[in-house]
Amino acid sequence: MTLHAPPMPDVEALLWETLRDLGGIKVFAYDAGSEWPFVTEAVAIQIDVRASNKVRARDRAYQARQRVLRLPFDLTSPVRRVEVVSGPLFLADEDGAPRYIIRTSVTVRATRQ
């Protein structure tokens, strides 16, 4: 008998849909892990927030953080837990353009087949 883990939601896509109307947002996963019985997965996500100036980037970053922290309270969302690991913190791009980053751990539950 072969055991198959249930499919996990695409956390990057989910967060992108949640944040995309803010503009200047880039979302990417840099780590993930799951433990037996593989019904949840914790995904390490970095959210980069850019804007034309530092104040706008900061304001947008705090809006993004607030939206992500609300996800576990949405009953239609597969997100079960969000933990802010760091940020928002200022980290200018290589060219000096304003950017804030937020690092989170997002725990999702597998979807039913």
C-alpha positions as CSV (number, residue, x, y, z in Angstrom):
1,M,0.0,0.0,0.0
2,T,1.3,3.4,-1.0
3,L,0.5,6.4,1.1
4,H,0.1,9.7,-0.7
5,A,0.2,13.0,1.1
6,P,-2.8,15.3,0.3
7,P,-2.0,18.3,-1.9
8,M,-0.9,21.5,-0.2
9,P,-2.2,24.9,-1.3
10,D,0.1,27.2,-3.2
11,V,1.0,29.6,-0.3
12,E,2.9,32.1,-2.6
13,A,-0.2,32.4,-4.9
14,L,-2.5,32.7,-1.9
15,L,-0.5,35.6,-0.4
16,W,0.0,37.2,-3.8
17,E,-3.8,37.3,-4.3
18,T,-4.2,38.7,-0.8
19,L,-1.7,41.5,-1.4
20,R,-1.5,42.2,-5.1
21,D,-3.9,45.3,-5.0
22,L,-1.4,47.1,-2.7
23,G,1.1,47.2,-5.6
24,G,4.9,46.9,-5.4
25,I,4.7,43.5,-3.7
26,K,6.8,40.5,-4.3
27,V,6.1,37.2,-2.5
28,F,8.4,34.2,-2.4
29,A,8.8,31.0,-0.4
30,Y,12.3,30.2,0.8
31,D,11.7,27.1,2.9
32,A,8.9,24.7,3.8
33,G,8.4,21.7,6.0
34,S,5.8,19.1,7.0
35,E,5.6,16.4,9.5
36,W,3.7,13.1,9.6
37,P,0.8,12.7,8.9
38,F,1.4,15.5,6.4
39,V,-1.9,17.4,6.7
40,T,-0.2,20.7,7.5
41,E,2.8,22.4,6.1
42,A,4.8,25.4,7.4
43,V,6.0,27.7,4.6
44,A,8.6,30.4,5.2
45,I,7.6,33.4,3.1
46,Q,9.4,36.7,2.4
47,I,7.3,39.6,1.3
48,D,9.2,42.5,-0.4
49,V,7.4,45.8,-0.5
50,R,8.5,48.6,-2.7
51,A,7.2,52.1,-3.4
52,S,8.4,55.5,-4.7
53,N,9.5,56.6,-1.3
54,K,10.4,55.2,2.1
55,V,7.2,56.4,3.8
56,R,4.9,54.8,1.2
57,A,6.9,51.6,1.3
58,R,6.6,51.4,5.1
59,D,2.9,52.1,5.1
60,R,2.3,49.5,2.4
61,A,4.4,47.0,4.4
62,Y,2.3,47.4,7.5
63,Q,-0.9,47.0,5.5
64,A,0.6,43.8,4.0
65,R,1.5,42.5,7.4
66,Q,-2.0,43.2,8.8
67,R,-3.7,41.4,5.8
68,V,-1.4,38.3,6.2
69,L,-2.0,38.1,10.0
70,R,-5.8,38.1,9.3
71,L,-5.7,35.1,7.0
72,P,-6.2,32.4,9.8
73,F,-9.5,34.1,10.7
74,D,-10.9,33.7,7.2
75,L,-12.9,30.5,7.4
76,T,-12.5,29.9,3.6
77,S,-8.7,30.1,3.8
78,P,-6.5,27.0,4.2
79,V,-4.2,29.1,6.4
80,R,-4.2,27.9,10.0
81,R,-1.5,30.0,11.5
82,V,0.7,33.0,10.7
83,E,3.8,34.0,12.6
84,V,5.8,37.1,11.8
85,V,9.4,36.1,12.0
86,S,10.8,39.6,11.3
87,G,9.7,42.9,9.9
88,P,8.6,45.0,8.5
89,L,12.2,46.2,8.3
90,F,13.9,48.6,5.9
91,L,16.3,47.0,3.4
92,A,17.0,49.2,0.5
93,D,17.4,47.6,-3.0
94,E,20.9,47.5,-4.5
95,D,20.2,50.7,-6.3
96,G,19.0,52.4,-3.1
97,A,15.3,52.3,-3.9
98,P,13.1,52.0,-0.8
99,R,12.1,48.5,0.1
100,Y,10.7,46.9,3.3
101,I,10.7,43.1,3.9
102,I,8.5,41.0,6.1
103,R,9.4,37.3,6.8
104,T,6.6,35.1,8.0
105,S,5.9,31.5,8.7
106,V,2.5,30.5,7.2
107,T,1.0,27.1,8.3
108,V,-1.5,25.7,5.8
109,R,-3.8,22.7,5.9
110,A,-3.8,20.2,3.0
111,T,-6.7,20.4,0.6
112,R,-9.1,17.5,0.2
113,Q,-9.0,15.5,-3.0
